[in-house]
Amino acid sequence: MAGRTVRLVLLVGAAVLASGSQGDREPVYRDCVLRCEERNCSGGALKHFRSRQPIYMSLAGWTCQDDCKYECMWVTVGLYLQEGHKVPQFHGKWPFFRFLCFQEPASAVASFLNGLASLVMLCRYRTSVPASSPMYPTCVAFAWKMDYFCASTVILHSVYLCCVRTVGLQRPAVASAFRALLLLMLTAHVSYLSLVRFDYGYNLAANVAIGLVNAAWWLTWCLRNRQRLPHVHKCIVVVLLLQGLSLLELLDFPPLFWVLDAHAIWHVSTIPVHVLFFSFLEDDSLYLLKESEAKFKLD
């Protein structure tokens, strides 16, 4: 029974891995890739390819096989458009014009700007909020680690901050355990996408689920404290904006001019949200500092 179950799991896993998108299932695409690899990706032809490949492409990990898939993708897209059909996806992604070594240049630029905005606001936070504030170590140290990896970890960072703000200041051990759990979730998530299969559907579902938990937790805390804390309105606006802008991630359309897609638009749109969120963190940290100083004087 156990052996049959294992075989069934392996067969299901193989079927999932074997499934692709409409474009890469097309015989014309597969035949094109096969001929291209036979012609260019072995023997002397491969040496010639590597000799003329730009250094930044090889450093970025672009192989001869990747180049064949890229060229054949556009051959297939051209045939689809000639026949009046909709643009297909390839390997779970829309076709993008490659710029230098970037497969999705608009998303790459938008991600850089997003990270730059977070870095600027983090530096401002460190300058304006004294290190003695109860929230300072949380906002600086953990953000520095989490924001480094990718945009989706910002949501986990926000969930962790909410845990610290609502529970952790009174129960630090709970916040530490929760941080370990989030790091474990992040490690498992990144490992699956990197080592097993980069599944866009799973990645989207996971981000949506975590985003809903984040929104519900923050909004509950904000509504309970809106009368006592005047700066809470900033947090409410941030949460509502993030939930509204997340709909962009659910949109699915071919990239405009083969460059700009919903994901890139989402990255650009969230830049001012990061600014507002760090403004809320700054106000809240200063409030907590004043509150702790007042309690110290009373004691």
N, C-alpha and C positions, 0 to 999 in steps of 0.2 A: 504493500500500500504506500509506504513512504517513498519507495523507488519510483512508483507510478506518478506520485505527486511531484517529485523532483523533475521527472521527464516532462511533465505537463508545464511546470514553471519554465523550464528551459525552452520548450517549444513556443510558449507565449512570448517569452523574452526575445527569441529569435525573430518571431513574426513582427514584434514591435520595432526591432532594430532594422528589419528588412523593409518595413514600410517607409515610403518617402512622400515627396510632394508630386503634384501633377507633372511639373516640368521635368524632374529627373527620372520619372517613370516612362517618359516618351522614348520610343525606339530610336528616333532621329537623334536625340540627345545622347543616349547610351552608345549608339554606333559612332557618333562623332567623337565622344570621349575615348572610346576604345581605339579608334584609328589614330587619334592624336597621340595617345600614350605609346602606341606601337611605333609611331613615326618619330617621336621626339624624346621619349623618356627612357631610353636604354642605349647602351653602347656609346658610340661616338656622338650620336645626336644629343644624348644627355650631357656629355662634356661640353658640346657647343652651346646648349641651353644655359648651363651654369656659367660659362665664360661670358656670355652676353647679358646675363641677368644682373640688374642693378644691385649693388651691395645692400641697400636698405630693404630690398625685397627678400634677399636671402636671410638677412638678420631677423626679419619679421616672420620667417618660417614658411614663406611661399615656396611650394615645390613645383616640379614640372607637372605633376598630376593636378595640382590646384589650378595651374595656368590653363591646362586643357579644359577643366570644368568651367572656368571663367569664360574662355573663348566660345566653347560649345553652348554655354548658357545663352549668349547673345545670338548665336545662330538660330537656336530654338525660338527665342523671343521674336526674332525677325520673321520667322515662318508663321508664328501665331498671329502677329499683327497683320501680315499679308493676307491671311485667311479670315481676318475680321474677328478673331477670338480674343478673349480676355487674357491679359498677361498672367502666366502661371508663376507659382513659387517653385524654388529649387532648394531641396534639402531643408525645407522649413523656413526659407527666407525669400523675400522679394529680390529681384535682380537690381543691383546697384552698380553705377559707374565707379570703378576703382580709381582712387587718387593716390599716387605714390604707393604706399603699402597698406592704405586704409580701404577696406572693403565697403565700409559705410562712413564716408568722410563727414557728412553732416552730423551724424550722431557722435563721431569722435570729437569734433570741434565743440559741439554742444555739451558733451560730457566734461571736456576740459574747462569750459566756461563755468559750468555748474560747480566743479571742484574748486575753481579759482574763487568763486563767490563764497563758498563755504570756508576756504582758507582765510580770505580777507576778514570775514565776519568772526571767525575764531580768533584771529589775531586782535581784532578790536575788542572782543570779549575779554581776552587775557589782559588787555591794557586797562579796560574800564572797571573790571570787577576784581577786588582784592582777593588774594589767594586764600584768605581766611573765610571766605564765603562757604557755607555748607555745600553748595552745589558746584563749586569751582572744580574740584578734582574729577567729578563725574563728567562735566561738560567738556573739559579739556582732554584729559588722558584717554578716556574711552572713545571720544569722537575722533581723536587723532588716529587711533587704531582702526576703527570701523569705517570711517569715511575714505580710508586709503584704498580699500578693495574695489568697491563698485557702488553705483548709485542705489541699488536695491538695499544695501546694508544701512542706508540712512533711515529706512523704516524701522529696522531692528534697533538702531541707536535711539530713535524716538520712543519706541516701546520701553527701552531700558530707562531712559530719562523719566518717563511717566511712572515707572515702577519706583524709582528713587524718590521722585517728588511726592508720590502718594503713600508709599510704604517705607521706603528705604531710610529716610531721615530718622524715623523712629526705630526701625528694625534693620540695621545695616547688614546683618547676617542673611536676611531674606533677599536683599538686593544683590549681595554677592553670589548667592546660589542661583538667582535668576539670571545674572550676568553669565555665569558658567553655562547655564542651559541655552541661552541665546548664542553664545559662541559655539557650542556643540551643534546647534541647529544650523548655524552659518557654515561650519566646517562640513557637515553632511551635505548641505545644499550645494556648496561649491564643488565638493568632491564628486557628487553625482553628475553635475553638469560638465565637469572637466574630464572625468575618468570613465564614466559609463556612457552617457548620452546627453548631448546638449538639446534638451527638449524644451522648445519655446512655450508650448502649451502648459507644461508643468511649471516652468519658471513664472509664467504669467499668473497661473492659479495660486501658486505659493505667495507671490507678492500681493495679490488681491486679498487673500485670506489674512495675511499679517497686517495689511493696511486697514482692514475692517476692524481687527482687534485694536490696533493703534488708535483709530478714530473714535471707537466706542469708549475706550478707556480715558483718553484725553477729554472728550466732550463731557463725560460724566463728571470728571473732576472739575472742569471749568464751570459747568452749570451749578455745581454745589458751592463754588467759591466766587461766583461772579459779583456778589454784593460786597464781599470782604476785600477782594483783590481787583483794583481797577484795571490792571494791565492784562487781565485774563482775556479780554476781548481780542487781543492780538492772537492768542493761542486758538481761540474759536475760529477766527478768520483763516488761520493757517490750515487747520484741520479741514474746514469746509472747502478751501481752495484745492488742497491736495486730493480730496475725494472727487471734486469736480474735474480736476485736470487728469486724474487717473483714467477717466473715460477715454482720453486720447490713446492710452495704451490698448484699449479694447477695440479701437478702430483698426480696420484692416484694409489698406488700400495700397496699390502700387506707388512707389515713391515718385513725388513730383520731380520732373526733369531727371529721373533716375537717381536722385540724390536725397531729397527731403521726404522723410516718412513721418508717421505719427510718433514714433519713438523719439526722433530728433526734436520734433515740435514740443513734446512733453518735457524733454531736458531743458530747452530754452525757457519754457513757460514756468518752470519751477525755480528758476534763479531768484526772482523777487520773493518767492515764498521762503527760501532759505534766509534771506535778509530779514524778513519779518519774524521768522522763528527765532533767530539769534537775538533779535531785539527783545522779544518776549523773555528769552532766557536771561538776558542782561538785566532787565527790570526785575525779574523774579529773584535772581541771585542777590541783587542789591536789597530787595525787600527782606529776604531771609537773613542777610547780614545784619540789617537794622534790627530785626526781630531778635536775633541771638544776642546782639549787644545790649538791647533793652532788658532781656532776661538776666544777663550777666550783672547789670547794674542793680537790678532788684535783689539778686542773690547776695 
